[in-house]
Amino acid sequence: MLQIPKADTTLDSMIIARRALLISVFAAAVYTLPGQTPVVCDDQVTTSRICAQQPRVVCDDQVITSRIYTQQPRVVCDDQVIKPLPDIQKQNVVCDDQVITSRIDAQPQHVVRDDRGKNFRIDAQPQRVVSLAPNITEILFALGAGGQVAGVTRYCDFPPEAAGKTKIGGFLDPDIERIREIAPDLVVAFRGNPLEKIERLDALGLRVFVLDIGYRLEDIPPLVEKIGAVIGRPAEAAALVRVLKEKADRVSAALSGLAARPRVFLKLQGEGLWTCGRESYFTDLIEKAGGTSVTAGIDKNWLEYGVESLLRDAPDLIVVLARSDGDFDRTRAWLKSRPGLRETSVVRNDRILKLEENAASRFGPRLFDSLEELSRLFHPEKFPAGR
C-alpha cells in the first residue's frame, strides 16, 4: 500500500500528500485489502473499513456503502449511483445530507458505448456534429442541439431549421471528403449507412458513433438517451423520453379493452403493393395502434406483395403512407383502377386511409405522434372530440 507523506507547510507538498492519500484509498477499495485505510472526508482524515464484497467508508459517523468498479468507478450513496469518479479536482458529494469532499481525477467525464461496442469518452459537449440519417437529425434538434449540428444529409428536412445546415450527401452515399472538410468532432451514424463509408470515416481519425437500435416503438427512448449521452445532453434526453412515454401511455389507456382489431394492409404511396413485414417497426406501430397487420407473419422488412395474396388476406383497411394529399389521391386512384383490387370490399367501400409519411417513416420522436394518428383512424370511438 502507498504511504501517506508527512504533513508539509508548502502548497505543493500538501497537494502531493492529498493525491497520494486518494491513490491509497482507491487502491485499497479496488483490491479489497483488509484493515483500515485513511481517507479525506470533509477535509478530515478518517478511516475506511475495506470488506471483500462491499467496501464501506465511515464519514461523519455515518457508514456509507460504496461499490468500486475497476472499469468505471462510481460513488454509491444509499444504493444510488451519484456520479462517476472524474480526474484530479475537488468534488463535493452529498450523502446522508453530509457533504463529502474528495480530490479525484480532472474534468467530469463519462463513457458511452455505441452499437459497434466502441467506447466514447465524453469530456465536453461536441460542437460540430454531423448526422448521417434523418431520424438522428430530428432527435438532435428535439434535444435542443440544433446549434451543435454542422452537417446533415440531403434527406434531413425536419425540423425546417435542418434545411439550413450543410449537406453532406445522402443516407447511402455520404460525401466523405465533404465531411472531412467540416472537421466534425462527432459523426452520428445509423443502421443502413454503408459500413464501407463508416470505416473510411474511421480511417480519417473521425469519431463515428454508430447506432443500430430500433424495431419497436419502445426502442426509441433508449435511442434518444444514447444520443443525449454522447452529445452531452442527458437531462434533455430524459425529459424527451418522459414525453414520449406519456404519449404511448395515453394511447394504450384509450385502447384498453378493445373488442376487435381491424386487419390492416400498409402500402407505400404510388403504384405497386410495396408493404412491410415482421421486421419493420411499422408492424409494431400498427399493433400498438389497435390493428393487426396482414403481413405480420412475413419474415422480411419490406417486400412487394401480390394481388392474389391481398385478395386472400381480405384486409379491413388499407393505410397509405403518403407525403401529401396529392400523393394519397393518386395512390387511391391507382388502387381503384387495378383489376382484381377494385372489386375487393376494402377498395370498393373506400376504406383507404392516409398516414403522413414524413413523420411515420423516421424512427424518432414523431413516430409517437403517428401512433396517436393511426389509433384515431382505427378506433375513432375511443377518441371523442377534444380528447
N, C-alpha and C positions, 0 to 999 in steps of 0.2 A: 504493500500500500504506500502511496506517496505520503511524505511527511509534510506537515504544515510548517512553513517558515516562521521563525520567531518574529514578534512584532517589531516594526521599524517605524521611525517617525517620518520617513520620506514617502511621498505620494507613490512613486514607482514601486517601492518595496511593498506598500500596502496593496497595490493592485496585483502584484505578483502573488502575494500571500492569499488574496481573495480568490484568484484564479486557481492556484494550487489547491485551495480548500474545496472549491467546487469540483475540480477534477477528482479529488479524493472521494467526495461524496458520490458522484455519479459512477466512478469505478466500483465502489462498494455496492451500489444498487444494482448495476448490471451483472456483476459477477457473484452477487449474493454472498459476500464474505460475512462470516459471523462476527459478532461483537458490536462495539459501539463506535460510530464514526461521527466526528464533529461536522456540523453543518451551520450555515448562516441563516438565521431566521429573525426578521425584524432587526437586522444588524447585530444580533446576539449570537454567540456560539452556543449551540445546544447539541444534542446527540440524536442519532437515528438508530433505531433497532432494525437490523437487517435480518429478515426472515427469508428462507429459501423460496417459498411460494409467493409471499405477499409482503414486500418491504413496507415498513411503517416509519413515519417520521413524527417526532414529538415537537410541537411548536406551540408556544403559549399554553402549555399544559394540555393541549389538545392532541390526541393521537390522530394523525392524518394518514390515510392509506394512499399510497401511490404505486402505480404499476409502471415499471420502466421497460420499454421495448428497445432492443438493440438497433432496429432499423429506423423507427420514428418514435423517439421517446415523447411521451405526453404526460402532463400532470393531471392526476385524477383527484378530485375533491368530492367527498360524499358520493362516490361512484359516478361522477360526471366528469367527462374529459373537458378540461378547461382550455388548454392550448398546447401546441407542440413546443418543445424547447427550441428557442432560436439561437443566434450566435452571440458573442460576448456583449452584454448590455444589461443594465439593471431593469428588471421586470417586477411588477407587483401582481400577485395573485391573491384573490380573496377566497378564503377557505374557512368555514365556520365563523364567518363575519370577522375574521382576522386578516390583516394584510400581511402577506408573507413576502419578504424581499429576497430575491436571489440574483446572483450575477451569472448569467448563462450566455449562450452564443449570439452574434451581431444583429442584424435586422430580422423582424418576424418573417418566417418563410414557411411554406408548406409544399408538399409534393403531390402532384396529380398524375395519375396513370391513364394513358389513352387506351383505346381498344386494340392496339397492337401490343400492349404490355410495356410501352415505353414510358418511363418516368420523366415528368417535367417539374423542375424545381422553380417555384414561383416566388421571386424576390419582390416584385412590384407589378402593378398593372401594365400589361403590354399596351403600347400607344400606337402601334402600326399593325393592325390585324388584317389579314387577307382571308376572306371567306370563299370557299370553293363550292358552295351549294346554297340555293335559295333559302332552304329552311334554316341553315346556320345563320345567314344574314338576318332573317326575321327574328331569330332568338337574340342575336347580338343587339339589335335595335330595341327589342322588348325589354332587355335588361338595362337599357339606358346607355349602351356602349356605342351608340352611333358615331360619336366623336373619335372613338378608337379605331373605327373601320377605315382602312386605307385602300382596299380593293375588293371588288365583288365580281361575280360572273355576269354575263350579258342577260341571264335569265332572272337575276335578282331585281324584281320590280316592286317588292313590298318590304317596308313601307315606302311611300313615294320618295322619301329622302334618299333611299338607296340608289335611285336613278342618277344622282349627282356624284356618286363615287366612281373612282377609276375602274374601268372594266379590264379584266384580266383573261378574257376568253370565255369559253363555255364550261359546262359541268364535265363533259368528256374530253374537251380539248383546251385545258387551261394553257395560257401562253407563259412558258417557264421563264423566258427572257424578260417579259413584262413584269412578272412577279419579282424577279431578281432586282430589276430597276427600282421597284417600290421600296426595297430594303425593309421588308416587314420584320418585326420582332416575334411574330407568331403567325402561322398559317393554320387555319382550321379546315380539315377535310372531312368528307362524309362518305358513307357507303355508296359505292358506284363510281367515285372518282378513280380513274385508272391507276393501278398500282405502279406502273412504269413512270407515270408523272410524279407520283409521290416520292418514289425513290430518286428521281432526278432532283427534286427539291431538297431531299435529304443530302444528296451528294454536294449541293451548293452550301451546305452548312446551315440551312434554314431550319427553324424549329417547326415541325409539322405535326400538329395534334390531330390524330385520326379517330373518328367516331364511327362505330358500327352498331348503334343502338336503334332498335325500332321495328317492331312488327305488330305491336298492340298499343292502344292509347296510353296504358299505364307505363309504357316505356318513355313517354315524352318527359315527365317530370325528372327522371334521372338524367336524361339528356340535357335538360335545362340546367340542372345542378352541376353537371360536369363542365359545361361551358362556363357557367358562372364562376366555378372554382379556378379554371385555367386563365380567365381574363381578370381575376381579382375582384369579382362582384358576387360573392356568395350570399350576401344579405338580400340583394335584388333578386337573385335566383330563388331564394327561399320564399320571398313574397309572391313571385310569379307562380311558383308551384302551388302555393295555397289557393290562389285564384283559380287555377286550372282544376284543382281537385274539388273546389266548391262547385264549379260548373258541372263537372261529372256527377257529383253527388245529387245536384238538383234534378238532373235528367233521370238518374237512377231512381230517385224517390218518386218522381212523377210517373214513371213507368212500372212501378211495383204492382204486382198482382195482375199482369197482363193476361187477358183471357185467350188471345190469339195473336200470332205474329204473321205479317204478310210475307209471302215468298217474293224475293226481290232479285231482279237481274240488273246489275250495274253495267252501263255502257259508256264508253268514251264517245265524245262528240264526233260527228262525221259519219262516213259510210263504213260498213263492216260491223261486226259484232265483237269488237275487242272488249274484253272484260277481265276481272280479277279472279284469282284463285285463292287457295287457302293461305298461301304465303304472303299475301298482300294485307296491309293494315286496313284496307277498305272492307275486307270481310269482317274484321273485328268491329269496325265502325258501324256497319250495318247491324251486327248483332247487338251492340250496346245501344243502338237507336231503336231497338224493339222489332227488328226484322230478322229474316233468315235468308242468306244469300243462296241462290240455287246452284252456285258454282263453288260453294264452300268445301266440297269434297274433292276438288281437283288439286293435286299437289303441285301447283305452279304459282308464280307470282302474277304474270299477265299472259293471256292467251287469246286466240281468235276462236270464237265459238261458232258452231254450225247452226244453220236454221233448223235442221231436224232436231238437234239437241234442245233448242229453245222451245220448239213445239212440244217436245216430250216433257220438259220441265214445267211448262204452263205457269209462268210467274204471275203473281197478282199485280205487281208493279214493275215498271221499268224506270230506273233512275239514270238520267243522262248527265254526265259531267260536262258542263259547258261553261265557257268563259264569258259568254254574252247571251242575251235573249235571241239575237240573230242566229248564233251558232246552234242554240237549242231548237229554234224553229226549223232550221234546215235539217237537223238530225231527226226530228219528229216527222217531218215530211218524207224523209227517206224511209223511215220505218213503215209509214202508211202506204208507200208506193211499192214496197218489196213484196213480190209474190210469196205466198206462204206465211209471211208475217202479218200482212194487213188483215188476214182472216182470223187471227188469234183474238181471244177475248180482251186481252190486255191492250192491244193496239186499237181494236175496233171501238172499245169503250174509252179510249184516250186516257188510260191510266199510266201516263208517261209524265214523269216529274223531273224538274231541273234541280241539280245541286251545283252550286257555284264552284267551278273547277279550280280557280286560282288559290283559294283558301284550302280546299279539301285535298289538293294534290301536294301540299307541302307538309312534311312531317314535323309540325311545330305547333305553337300555341293556338293558332286559328283553327286547328282541327277540332278543338273543343267547341268552337262556335258552329262548325259543320255538324258536330254531333247533335247539338240542340236543333239546328235547322232540319236535319234529317228526321229526328224523333218527332218533330212537329208535323212533318209531312206524312209520316207513317201513322201517327196517333194524334190527330188534332183534338180529339175529345179529351185527351189528357192535359191539354194546354189551353185552358179557357182564355179568352181575350184579356190582355193586360197582365197575364201571368208570365 
